[in-house]
């Protein structure tokens, strides 16, 4: 099930809407997940990954802090938080 979320860029405070496809939690308290249909062009998404830009992910109720993109595949972006 897709869930509407916002990425909030830590440096600029800019909000970007996306769909959260899934999220999982590992034993070392990090979380990883997959975002879909992120409302940024491919160049901006690649910039987020290559510059390791940090963002918070929120659905309005819960927030996952200090996320970074580690893979981009077409409309999907994989992220991890620590």
Secondary structure as UniProt FT lines:
FT   STRAND          3..9
FT   TURN            10..12
FT   STRAND          15..25
FT   TURN            27..28
FT   STRAND          31..36
FT   HELIX           42..50
FT   TURN            51..52
FT   STRAND          55..58
FT   STRAND          63..73
FT   TURN            74..75
FT   STRAND          76..81
//
